[in-house]
């Protein structure tokens, strides 16, 4: 099968490998579309993310059609249209024509969206839903969301609005991203441009001059410090990026903050694969009932090295403009 694969020099190249064979508990999926995530290029550059590489073929989310299944598979039939986040549980990554994955991480594709839209969902959707479920939000709690125009941020905002949660403030870096969030239903007074002066003052002002109960930090580094600064004593800092600086960590410790680490990888470590399927089914329901809309997406190209390199460059330079990047297969 055709792939984009890491060579012995740890560089990506076009490649041909054997099509995987599904194990007894697996389904073989012909990939129709796959999504790109920052971790895709971070695996090539950062030591922490590199530890997650389980195959020389990268890529972690997909939609497609089941074409074969193992003898123990009971939930799916040949021809089913499905989507999933493969993580490290697939026979290979999603920069390929086919992938074999356990049936327990797969869900039927929402009927009312395309393969491309479905491929844009798993990583951001699973992360967003995990944040929402673990926070167990109370109606009056106030939330700061940094990087709200990104894949996870915009999906999380959709979930909040679908559950009629309104007490949140978001950060963006452009008027275009501000308008995108307004189109989702966010009010202008809830949106703060992090590029403007007096950021901390502006954030507190947007929250009625009060510190926030919860900070959902989707950016890290200096924004981790900003989030820690505007968090109340004994507040909750939700860490999605693992990019908390020393200063931010010290501030959070001094404030007695609860640090909630968000990781989809955790459930593969413990073998609790039903987390993936159950979460995707919950997202499928939200989409099919139109409680939320699918992500805005941008098709970069067909399966090829050129498409992958272009997508990685766009992600690395923060040029997604609020769109999820997708590759067709």
C-alpha positions in Angstrom: 0.0 0.0 0.0 1.0 3.6 -0.5 2.3 5.5 2.5 4.3 8.5 3.7 6.9 6.9 6.0 9.9 7.8 8.2 13.2 6.5 6.7 16.3 5.4 8.7 17.4 9.0 8.8 14.2 10.0 10.5 13.0 11.9 7.5 9.6 11.6 5.8 9.4 10.1 2.3 6.8 8.5 0.0 6.8 4.7 0.5 5.2 1.4 -0.3 4.6 -1.2 2.4 2.5 -4.4 2.7 -1.2 -3.9 3.5 -1.8 -4.9 7.1 -3.8 -8.0 8.1 -6.4 -7.5 10.8 -6.0 -9.5 14.0 -9.0 -11.4 15.4 -10.3 -8.4 17.3 -9.5 -5.8 14.6 -11.1 -4.3 11.5 -9.2 -3.3 8.4 -10.2 0.2 7.2 -9.6 1.7 3.8 -8.8 5.2 4.8 -10.9 7.8 2.9 -9.5 10.9 4.8 -7.1 11.7 7.7 -6.6 14.7 9.9 -3.4 16.5 10.9 -2.5 17.5 14.4 0.4 19.4 15.9 1.7 16.2 17.5 2.4 14.9 14.0 5.3 17.4 13.4 6.2 17.5 17.2 7.0 13.8 17.1 9.7 14.7 14.6 11.2 17.4 16.8 10.4 16.9 20.5 11.7 14.2 22.7 8.5 13.9 24.8 6.2 13.4 21.7 8.8 11.2 20.0 8.3 8.6 22.7 4.7 8.1 21.4 5.9 6.9 18.0 4.8 3.3 17.5 5.1 3.1 13.7 7.3 4.7 11.1 4.0 5.8 9.5 2.6 8.8 11.4 -0.9 10.2 11.6 -3.5 9.6 14.3 -7.1 10.1 13.1 -9.1 8.9 10.2 -12.4 8.1 8.5 -13.0 5.3 6.1 -14.7 2.1 5.2 -14.3 -1.4 6.8 -13.1 -3.8 4.1 -12.1 -6.8 6.3 -12.6 -7.9 9.9 -11.2 -10.4 12.3 -13.0 -13.5 13.4 -13.9 -12.1 16.9 -15.3 -8.7 15.6 -19.0 -8.4 16.4 -19.9 -4.7 16.3 -19.2 -4.0 12.6 -19.8 -5.3 9.1 -17.9 -5.1 5.9 -18.8 -1.8 4.2 -19.5 0.2 7.4 -18.4 3.8 7.3 -16.4 4.6 10.4 -14.1 7.1 12.1 -11.6 6.8 14.9 -8.5 8.1 16.5 -5.9 5.5 16.1 -3.1 6.9 18.4 -0.6 4.1 19.0 -3.2 1.4 18.7 -3.2 0.9 15.0 -1.1 -1.4 12.8 0.4 1.8 11.4 -0.4 5.5 11.3 -2.9 7.2 9.1 -0.5 8.4 6.4 -1.4 5.3 4.5 -4.1 3.7 2.3 -5.1 1.2 5.0 -5.0 0.7 8.7 -6.0 -2.2 11.0 -7.3 -1.2 14.5 -9.2 -2.8 17.4 -12.9 -2.6 16.9 -13.2 -1.2 20.4 -11.8 2.2 19.4 -14.0 2.6 16.3 -17.4 4.2 15.8 -19.8 4.5 13.0 -19.3 7.8 11.1 -22.1 10.4 11.7 -24.6 10.0 8.8 -24.9 13.7 8.2 -21.3 14.6 7.6 -18.6 13.8 5.0 -15.5 11.6 5.3 -13.4 14.7 5.4 -15.4 16.3 8.1 -15.4 13.0 10.1 -11.6 12.7 9.8 -11.3 16.2 11.4 -13.0 15.2 14.6 -11.4 12.4 16.6 -8.3 14.0 18.2 -9.9 17.4 19.0 -13.2 15.8 19.8 -11.9 13.2 22.2 -9.7 15.8 24.0 -12.5 18.4 24.2 -15.1 15.9 25.5 -12.6 14.6 28.1 -12.0 18.1 29.4 -15.8 18.7 29.6 -16.6 15.4 31.3 -13.7 15.6 33.9 -14.5 19.2 34.9 -18.1 18.4 35.9 -18.9 22.1 35.4 -21.2 24.0 37.7 -23.5 26.6 36.1 -21.8 29.7 37.7 -18.2 28.6 37.3 -16.1 31.0 35.1 -13.7 29.5 32.6 -10.7 30.9 30.6 -9.9 29.1 27.4 -6.6 30.0 25.7 -6.1 29.2 22.0 -9.9 28.9 21.6 -9.7 29.2 17.8 -7.7 26.0 17.4 -9.1 22.5 16.9 -9.5 21.6 20.5 -10.6 25.1 21.6 -13.3 25.6 19.0 -14.7 22.0 19.6 -14.7 22.6 23.4 -16.5 25.9 22.9 -19.2 24.1 20.8 -19.7 21.6 23.6 -20.0 24.3 26.2 -22.6 26.2 24.1 -24.5 22.9 23.4 -24.8 22.5 27.2 -25.9 26.2 27.6 -22.7 27.1 29.5 -22.0 30.8 29.0 -19.6 32.0 31.7 -16.4 31.6 29.7 -13.8 33.9 28.2 -11.5 33.0 25.2 -8.3 34.3 23.7 -7.6 34.7 20.0 -4.8 36.3 18.0 -6.7 37.8 15.0 -9.9 39.4 14.0 -10.6 36.5 11.6 -10.5 34.0 14.5 -12.6 36.4 16.6 -15.2 36.4 13.9 -15.1 32.6 13.6 -15.9 32.2 17.3 -18.7 34.8 17.0 -20.1 32.7 14.2 -20.2 29.8 16.6 -22.2 31.8 19.2 -19.5 33.4 21.4 -20.3 37.0 22.3 -17.8 39.7 21.4 -17.3 40.7 25.1 -16.1 37.1 25.8 -13.2 37.3 23.4 -9.8 38.9 24.2 -7.0 39.3 21.7 -3.8 38.1 23.3 -1.7 40.3 21.1 -3.1 43.5 22.6 -1.5 45.3 25.5 -2.5 44.7 29.1 -3.6 41.1 28.4 -4.0 40.1 32.1 -6.0 43.3 32.8 -8.2 42.7 29.8 -8.9 39.1 30.7 -9.9 40.0 34.3 -12.1 42.8 32.9 -13.9 40.3 30.6 -14.6 38.3 33.8 -16.2 41.1 35.7 -12.8 42.0 37.3 -12.6 38.6 39.0 -10.1 35.8 38.8 -11.3 32.7 36.9 -12.4 29.4 38.6 -10.9 27.3 35.8 -8.2 27.9 33.2 -8.2 25.6 30.1 -4.8 26.2 28.6 -4.4 25.0 25.1 -1.3 27.0 24.3 1.3 26.6 27.1 4.6 28.4 27.6 4.0 32.1 28.3 0.2 31.6 28.1 0.5 29.1 30.9 1.9 31.9 33.0 -0.9 34.2 32.0 -3.5 31.5 32.8 -1.9 30.9 36.2 -1.9 34.7 36.9 -5.6 35.1 36.4 -6.7 31.9 38.1 -8.2 32.2 41.6 -6.8 30.6 44.7 -7.6 26.9 44.7 -8.7 27.2 41.1 -8.3 24.5 38.4 -5.7 24.6 35.7 -6.4 22.2 32.8 -3.1 21.3 31.1 -3.5 20.0 27.6 -0.1 20.8 26.2 2.4 19.7 28.8 4.1 23.1 28.2 3.8 24.5 31.7 6.8 26.8 32.4 8.7 26.7 35.7 7.2 30.1 36.6 3.7 29.0 35.8 4.1 25.8 37.9 5.5 27.8 40.8 2.5 30.2 40.6 0.0 27.4 40.4 1.6 25.7 43.4 1.6 28.9 45.5 -2.1 29.3 44.7 -2.9 25.8 45.7 -4.3 25.1 42.2 -5.5 21.7 41.1 -3.7 20.7 37.9 -5.8 18.5 35.7 -3.7 16.8 33.0 -5.6 15.8 29.9 -4.3 12.8 27.9 -6.1 10.5 25.5 -3.0 8.3 25.5 -3.7 7.3 29.1 -6.5 5.0 28.2 -4.4 3.0 25.8 -1.9 2.5 28.6 -4.5 1.0 30.8 -6.3 -0.9 28.1 -9.6 1.0 28.7 -10.3 1.1 25.0 -14.1 1.6 25.5 -13.2 5.2 26.4 -12.4 5.9 22.7 -15.5 4.3 21.3 -17.9 5.6 23.9 -16.6 9.2 23.4 -16.9 9.0 19.7 -20.4 7.7 20.0 -21.3 10.6 22.2 -19.8 13.0 19.7 -21.6 11.3 16.9 -24.9 11.9 18.7 -24.1 15.6 19.2 -23.4 15.9 15.5 -26.4 13.9 14.2 -28.8 15.8 16.4 -27.1 19.0 15.2 -26.3 20.1 18.8 -22.9 20.9 17.4 -21.6 21.4 13.9 -18.5 19.6 12.4 -15.2 21.5 12.4 -14.3 23.9 9.7 -11.8 22.0 7.6 -9.3 22.6 4.8 -8.3 19.8 2.4 -4.6 20.1 1.8 -4.3 17.4 -0.9 -4.2 13.7 -1.6 -2.0 11.2 0.2 1.6 12.2 -0.6 4.8 13.5 1.0 4.1 17.0 -0.5 0.7 17.1 1.3 2.1 16.0 4.6 5.0 18.4 4.5 2.6 21.3 3.6 0.3 20.4 6.4 3.1 20.2 8.9 4.4 23.6 7.8 1.0 25.2 8.2 0.6 23.7 11.7 4.1 24.7 12.8 3.6 28.3 11.7 0.1 28.6 13.2 -1.5 29.3 9.8 -4.6 27.1 10.1 -6.9 30.1 10.5 -9.3 28.1 12.6 -9.5 25.2 10.1 -8.7 21.6 10.7 -6.3 20.3 8.1 -7.3 17.1 6.2 -5.8 14.8 3.7 -7.8 12.8 1.2 -7.0 9.2 0.4 
